[in-house]
Amino acid sequence: MTLRAIIDITSGAAETLSALTNLETQVNWRVALGAGPKTLNIPGAAAINNGFLVGATDCLNIAGDEPITFVPASGTIMGAPTAVISQPGGTLTLQSDGANGDWTLYSRYP
């Protein structure tokens, strides 16, 4: 296991993280305007990834027009089915609460 992974997305409107092998995974969306809303599929919060972080950033400042939606394979995000970055240049980082099957807010900008 490594501490941190950075994934740059330059094409497409969806990315799937099927398993987390790093304590922190950061997804940088760099897909040009016109690809449509983005989806980041993340694993469900579970004992195997308890405490791990998953984050995404709108690097091209277009989330106001093409939001980025986090979708867990199971469980919830702060009690909801999804979480969305909808502000240009926005960043959202979630932390796994594996004991409760929930992703919790770690940090958000703006």
BAKE-37826 format. One line per 2 residues: number of its first residue (from 1); for each residue x, y, z of N, C-alpha, C, O, CB. Coordinates in steps of 0.05 Angstrom, whole numbers, plus 5000, padded with zeros to 4 digits. Last residue first. Glycine has a CB too. Example, Ala and Ser with C-alpha at 12.3 -4.5 7.8 and 13.67 -1.06 7.14 Angstrom:
residues 2
2	5257/4955/5142/5273/4979/5143/5258/5001/5157/5268/5023/5161/5282/4988/5114  5264/4886/5156/5246/4910/5156/5264/4934/5156/5285/4934/5169/5226/4911/5181 $
end
This chain:
residues 110
110	4692/5505/4944/4683/5525/4963/4659/5516/4979/4649/5531/4996/4676/5550/4949  4715/5452/4983/4720/5479/4975/4705/5484/4949/4706/5466/4932/4750/5485/4972 $
108	4717/5407/5038/4703/5417/5014/4711/5446/5009/4714/5462/5027/4672/5414/5018  4735/5346/5073/4739/5375/5066/4724/5382/5041/4718/5364/5024/4769/5381/5063 $
106	4705/5303/5092/4732/5308/5103/4739/5338/5098/4747/5352/5116/4753/5289/5091  4644/5274/5104/4657/5298/5093/4684/5302/5108/4685/5303/5132/4640/5323/5096 $
104	4641/5202/5098/4636/5227/5112/4652/5250/5100/4672/5245/5086/4643/5225/5142  4607/5145/5076/4629/5164/5071/4622/5190/5084/4599/5199/5082/4634/5168/5039 $
102	4588/5087/5113/4582/5114/5104/4608/5129/5097/4628/5126/5111/4566/5129/5126  4589/5041/5144/4582/5040/5115/4575/5066/5103/4558/5068/5085/4559/5021/5111 $
100	4607/5042/5195/4579/5049/5191/4570/5049/5162/4548/5056/5155/4575/5077/5202  4660/5026/5191/4643/5014/5211/4614/5019/5207/4597/5003/5214/4652/5023/5239 $
98	4682/5061/5152/4676/5033/5145/4658/5019/5165/4642/5002/5158/4700/5018/5143  4680/5116/5132/4672/5107/5159/4663/5079/5155/4639/5073/5155/4650/5126/5173 $
96	4725/5148/5090/4709/5124/5095/4705/5120/5125/4724/5119/5141/4723/5100/5083  4718/5216/5072/4733/5196/5088/4714/5173/5094/4691/5177/5101/4744/5209/5114 $
94	4725/5259/5014/4709/5243/5033/4727/5223/5048/4748/5216/5038/4687/5227/5017  4730/5323/4987/4745/5299/4997/4728/5285/5018/4717/5298/5036/4773/5307/5008 $
92	4723/5366/4934/4709/5351/4954/4726/5327/4962/4734/5312/4944/4680/5343/4945  4727/5428/4902/4741/5405/4911/4725/5392/4934/4713/5406/4950/4770/5412/4921 $
90	4715/5472/4845/4708/5459/4871/4725/5434/4876/4734/5421/4858/4679/5452/4871  4717/5501/4800/4741/5499/4815/4738/5484/4842/4755/5484/4859/4753/5526/4821 $
88	4649/5519/4804/4674/5520/4788/4698/5519/4806/4700/5534/4826/4674/5545/4770  4608/5474/4840/4619/5501/4839/4645/5500/4822/4661/5482/4825/4625/5512/4867 $
86	4591/5424/4849/4576/5439/4829/4586/5468/4827/4574/5485/4813/4547/5440/4836  4600/5360/4867/4616/5385/4864/4602/5401/4842/4601/5392/4819/4647/5379/4858 $
84	4558/5319/4907/4563/5333/4881/4581/5357/4885/4578/5372/4904/4536/5342/4869  4542/5253/4927/4552/5280/4935/4561/5293/4909/4571/5279/4891/4575/5278/4956 $
82	4488/5205/4940/4510/5216/4924/4520/5242/4937/4507/5253/4956/4502/5222/4895  4451/5188/4978/4461/5168/4958/4485/5178/4942/4500/5162/4931/4439/5162/4939 $
80	4467/5208/5047/4454/5212/5021/4465/5192/5000/4487/5181/5004/4458/5241/5011  4498/5202/5092/4470/5194/5093/4455/5197/5067/4431/5190/5066/4457/5211/5114 $
78	4548/5214/5074/4536/5232/5093/4506/5227/5095/4490/5246/5098/4542/5261/5087  4535/5171/5027/4554/5193/5030/4540/5213/5049/4522/5227/5040/4563/5207/5003 $
76	4525/5100/5036/4517/5128/5031/4541/5147/5034/4563/5139/5042/4495/5136/5051  4524/5033/5007/4523/5052/5029/4516/5080/5020/4504/5084/5000/4550/5053/5043 $
74	4562/5021/4947/4542/5013/4968/4544/5034/4990/4563/5049/4991/4547/4984/4978  4590/5050/4911/4580/5024/4902/4559/5013/4922/4541/4998/4914/4603/5004/4900 $
72	4575/5121/4910/4587/5097/4923/4574/5071/4912/4551/5071/4906/4584/5099/4953  4590/5173/4869/4570/5152/4872/4583/5128/4885/4600/5115/4873/4557/5145/4845 $
70	4597/5242/4860/4609/5218/4873/4586/5198/4877/4565/5205/4887/4622/5225/4901  4595/5283/4804/4579/5268/4824/4594/5244/4834/4603/5227/4818/4552/5260/4812 $
68	4608/5346/4781/4621/5320/4786/4606/5307/4809/4603/5318/4831/4652/5324/4793  4574/5386/4730/4581/5378/4757/4594/5350/4759/4591/5334/4740/4556/5378/4775 $
66	4581/5430/4686/4583/5401/4684/4593/5390/4711/4616/5385/4715/4603/5392/4661  4576/5482/4703/4561/5473/4679/4560/5443/4677/4540/5432/4668/4573/5485/4654 $
64	4607/5483/4748/4581/5497/4749/4564/5489/4726/4539/5488/4728/4586/5527/4748  4654/5458/4734/4634/5442/4749/4607/5457/4751/4587/5444/4756/4644/5436/4777 $
62	4696/5482/4710/4672/5479/4694/4650/5464/4709/4629/5458/4697/4678/5465/4668  4752/5489/4723/4732/5508/4731/4706/5507/4715/4695/5527/4707/4743/5536/4729 $
60	4789/5449/4714/4784/5468/4692/4761/5488/4698/4753/5503/4680/4777/5453/4667  4790/5416/4759/4814/5431/4752/4810/5452/4730/4826/5471/4727/4836/5412/4743 $
58	4755/5398/4808/4748/5409/4782/4771/5427/4773/4770/5451/4779/4720/5425/4783  4776/5342/4844/4778/5370/4840/4770/5377/4811/4777/5363/4793/4807/5380/4846 $
56	4763/5294/4896/4762/5302/4868/4763/5332/4866/4754/5346/4884/4737/5291/4853  4783/5240/4940/4777/5268/4934/4776/5272/4904/4787/5257/4888/4796/5286/4946 $
54	4781/5196/4993/4777/5198/4964/4769/5227/4959/4750/5237/4971/4755/5178/4954  4816/5163/5046/4805/5188/5034/4803/5185/5004/4819/5173/4991/4823/5212/5041 $
52	4805/5114/5098/4816/5123/5072/4802/5148/5062/4779/5153/5069/4814/5100/5051  4776/5096/5142/4795/5118/5145/4808/5128/5120/4820/5149/5120/4816/5110/5164 $
50	4769/5032/5115/4762/5050/5137/4784/5071/5141/4808/5064/5144/4758/5034/5163  4772/4993/5076/4781/5020/5070/4774/5041/5091/4774/5065/5086/4769/5029/5043 $
48	4753/4947/5101/4778/4945/5086/4789/4973/5079/4813/4976/5075/4774/4929/5061  4703/4961/5122/4725/4957/5140/4752/4957/5126/4771/4967/5137/4722/4931/5155 $
46	4676/5011/5076/4677/4985/5088/4701/4983/5106/4719/5000/5107/4677/4962/5067  4639/5047/5031/4655/5049/5055/4653/5023/5069/4631/5013/5075/4645/5073/5073 $
44	4642/5024/4963/4627/5029/4987/4647/5032/5011/4668/5019/5011/4607/5007/4992  4684/5058/4914/4675/5034/4929/4658/5042/4953/4660/5065/4962/4699/5017/4938 $
42	4657/5106/4867/4676/5098/4888/4666/5073/4902/4642/5067/4902/4679/5122/4909  4653/5140/4808/4643/5116/4822/4664/5107/4842/4687/5101/4834/4636/5093/4802 $
40	4641/5201/4788/4663/5187/4801/4651/5164/4817/4639/5169/4839/4681/5206/4819  4620/5233/4730/4612/5214/4752/4637/5200/4762/4653/5189/4746/4592/5193/4742 $
38	4602/5296/4701/4621/5275/4708/4611/5258/4731/4597/5267/4748/4649/5288/4715  4562/5322/4647/4567/5318/4676/4586/5294/4680/4585/5275/4665/4540/5314/4690 $
36	4600/5334/4585/4576/5329/4601/4583/5326/4630/4606/5326/4638/4561/5305/4591  4638/5350/4551/4637/5321/4557/4612/5314/4573/4605/5291/4575/4662/5312/4571 $
34	4640/5405/4551/4626/5392/4529/4624/5362/4533/4608/5349/4519/4640/5397/4503  4704/5424/4571/4676/5430/4571/4663/5417/4547/4674/5418/4525/4671/5461/4571 $
32	4754/5372/4580/4744/5398/4569/4714/5400/4570/4699/5380/4570/4753/5400/4540  4777/5346/4640/4763/5340/4615/4750/5366/4606/4736/5380/4621/4741/5318/4620 $
30	4805/5338/4687/4816/5357/4667/4803/5352/4640/4816/5354/4619/4847/5355/4665  4799/5324/4753/4784/5324/4728/4795/5346/4710/4794/5370/4718/4753/5328/4733 $
28	4837/5285/4793/4837/5312/4782/4823/5311/4755/4833/5300/4735/4866/5323/4779  4829/5250/4851/4822/5250/4823/4820/5279/4813/4805/5294/4824/4795/5235/4817 $
26	4867/5219/4900/4858/5245/4890/4853/5243/4860/4871/5235/4845/4878/5268/4897  4867/5179/4955/4865/5178/4926/4853/5205/4917/4831/5212/4926/4848/5154/4915 $
24	4902/5154/5010/4889/5178/4998/4890/5175/4967/4911/5170/4956/4903/5204/5007  4920/5103/5019/4906/5117/5040/4891/5142/5030/4870/5149/5041/4926/5125/5062 $
22	4907/5058/4966/4922/5080/4977/4906/5093/4999/4882/5094/4998/4930/5100/4955  4872/5025/4942/4897/5012/4952/4916/5033/4964/4938/5026/4971/4910/4998/4929 $
20	4805/5013/4934/4824/5033/4942/4849/5019/4954/4846/5002/4972/4812/5052/4964  4772/4992/4875/4783/4986/4901/4803/5007/4908/4817/5018/4891/4796/4957/4902 $
18	4749/5019/4832/4737/4994/4841/4747/4985/4868/4732/4973/4884/4742/4972/4821  4733/5077/4812/4754/5067/4830/4742/5042/4842/4727/5044/4862/4762/5089/4852 $
16	4717/5100/4749/4709/5081/4770/4734/5073/4786/4754/5063/4774/4696/5056/4758  4692/5157/4716/4716/5143/4726/4707/5125/4749/4690/5133/4766/4739/5163/4736 $
14	4664/5191/4661/4661/5174/4684/4688/5161/4691/4704/5154/4673/4639/5153/4680  4671/5219/4614/4654/5231/4634/4650/5214/4659/4636/5222/4677/4627/5237/4622 $
12	4731/5230/4575/4709/5215/4585/4694/5229/4607/4703/5249/4618/4718/5188/4595  4798/5251/4592/4777/5245/4573/4755/5229/4586/4760/5215/4606/4788/5231/4548 $
10	4832/5259/4634/4833/5279/4612/4812/5273/4590/4810/5288/4571/4860/5279/4600  4846/5255/4700/4826/5246/4680/4825/5268/4659/4819/5291/4664/4797/5242/4693 $
8	4897/5234/4741/4888/5255/4723/4870/5244/4702/4878/5226/4687/4913/5270/4710  4905/5215/4806/4895/5205/4780/4885/5229/4764/4867/5244/4773/4872/5184/4783 $
6	4949/5199/4855/4937/5222/4841/4930/5212/4813/4947/5201/4799/4956/5247/4840  4954/5168/4918/4953/5165/4889/4939/5190/4877/4919/5199/4888/4938/5139/4881 $
4	4992/5155/4976/4976/5173/4960/4977/5167/4931/4998/5160/4920/4984/5202/4965  5018/5112/5003/5003/5132/5018/4983/5148/5000/4961/5153/5009/5021/5151/5031 $
2	5010/5044/4983/5024/5069/4983/5006/5090/4997/4983/5085/5003/5030/5079/4954  5017/4977/5000/5000/5000/5000/5018/5025/5000/5037/5027/5015/4981/5000/5024 $
end
